[in-house]
Amino acid sequence: MGKNSSHGLNITRFLPSTHKDHRFDNHQSKFIFVSGGVLSGLGKGATAASLGALLKTHGYSVTNIKCENYLNLDSGNINPIEHGDVFLCEDGLEADLDLGTYERFLHAEVGNRNFTTMGQIYSRVIEKTKDLKFNGVTVDAIPYVPEEVIWRISQLGKDHDIVLIELGGTAGEYQNVIYYEAYRIMKLRYPDDVLHIHVTYFPRPKHINELKSKPTQLSVRQLNSMGIQPDFIVGRAEAAIDDKRKEKVAYYCNLNVEDVISNPDLETIYEIPLVFAAQDFDKKVLRKLKLKEGKRELHGWQQLVKKIKTKRNHPVNIGIIAKYIATGDYELKDSYMSLLESLEIASWHTDVNLKISFINAEKLEKGDKQALKKLHQVNGIIVPIGWGNRGVEGKIKAIQYAREKRVPYLGLCYGMQLASIEFARHVVGLKQAHTTEVDPNTPDPIIHDIPFNEKYQRIKGAGASMRLGAYDCVLKPNTLIYQIYNKHHAFKDKSKNLISERHRHRYEFNNAYREILEKHGFIISGTSPDDFFVEVIELPRKIHPFFLATQAHPEYKSKPMEPHPIFVEYLKAVVKNSH
């Protein structure tokens, strides 16, 4: 177990001192790599998070990291239709939606340390060459780039017993070969401390009606060609993988039969830990890592799954006024993953039989009859995050309908900004009110951009600044939002009426319009501690059963055993208003 690569090159004498030893005094961490094969979207994130949740029940400190293939430095500027919902972390990281899965399963916050992209990796290596950190050697992609990956992974090991590393993409893509090299090197150095789990797909063609293992065999062969032998195969399929298929895969992929784990389609992904536990997946992993087994406690997961599967008595139809849903001939729900999860979680805790109706904002804008019909059939309306001018007038039309017809309304980020504009136009009479994001020349910029100021924003690049991450907010007593947080004991500091929520936006409510809107009944119920930012707005309950909008993103903080209070009370209001 030396520090040489498999080519016999002692690269550590060329590496910066921070990279020379990945072991830590008095702390020996274990590392579990989770890769995917055959096709993307199999559920590597849910697999890694579920296994992490199980290992955590044995008393170990567990965390996850996602290694993405793209050159973007984060997920913030990627079209959500292309890559799904951006998950916003407490520290302001804009990450892949898998980090939301980690938070929900591990019930712990993640952030910048739990996410890396190939862009981050290469940028750091290039910066080091500019700073003469490599003592004049020729810096080749291998071994220097994998060593950067290893260093980042190892930093998590300082604070955790077990680190699960999810590799983006699938085996065989040229974009992610660096991550597989990182695994190979770590396995060579620390054979007892590193495992590889390969998640593959077992298709069931209709004309054959049996699970086929050949794609898995070919995917493992791809791994073998990179010098990697997986320790476990997790088989994703419509149904449970039977013993015959397990035996076949074990024989052709150099595994014991018990190391082929079934991960079938389930009613809820939160059942995965129980399915894994039934196969002793976590115990098998601990044995291979030479770690002691603790007393596994599954009661919380069992109760959660029971609650999810219990028939609920109050049917409600929530309309989400969406723009990031069309991808070719298909409808992509991943663009609003955190919102959908938050609503589902809240429905389990409120006895609500939830139906979601996506209503295309662009079609509403054009007066499409089918879109209008769907709008008129829903029991509640949500306008979520959004950017740019596409579909804006359709969203404003939906907000006006919710306000005038007393349909419970929840606005999130852009949904707060557009609710303010709708009120200004149709109640105050400022007919050309708008946001400068859409109309820079509007005579009434209800929403505007503020000058760059690092006190308030994170400067992401030339001409780009955003409020990102957790920010405090002071709630006005006796308002709807205050009562929600008070009822659920969700204040950060009750003595100061202080809450904290995550933010991800660039444009702000224009304080010049506070007074005129408030004179017409508009309620500003939450502001930043210095009163500079409007954070929450609402309408009086005497004129509307539930009209609430926030500049923040509560959807990023909901967890399966801890639903966010805003979504709980919103669904309760929808049920009450529907009867």
Secondary structure, DSSP 4 states (H G I P E B T S, - for coil): --S--TTS--GGGTS-GGGS---BTTB--EEEEEEE-SSS-S-HHHHHHHHHHHHHHTT--EEEEEEE-SSSSSSTTS-HHHH-PPEEPTTS-EE-THHHHHHHHHTS---GGGEEEHHHHHHHHHHHHHTTTTTT----HHHHHHHHHHHHHHHHHTT-SEEEEEEPS-TT-GGGHHHHHHHHHHHHH-TTTEEEEEEEE----TTT-S---HHHHHHHHHHHHTT---SEEEEEESSPPPHHHHHHHHHHTT--GGGEEEEE--S-GGGHHHHHHHTTHHHHHHHHTT--------HHHHHHHHHHHS--SEEEEEEEEESS-EETTEE--GGGHHHHHHHHHHHHTTTEEEEEEEEEHHHHHTT-HHHHHHHHH-SEEEE----SSTTHHHHHHHHHHHHHTT--EEEETHHHHHHHHHHIIIII--TTEEETTT-TT-SEEEEEEPPP-TTT-EEEETTEEEEEEEEEEEEPTTSHHHHHHHHTT--SBGGGTEEEEEEEESEEE-GGGHHHHHHTT-EEEEE-TTS-SEEEEE--TTT-S-EEEESS-GGGS-BTTB--HHHHHHHHHHHHHH-
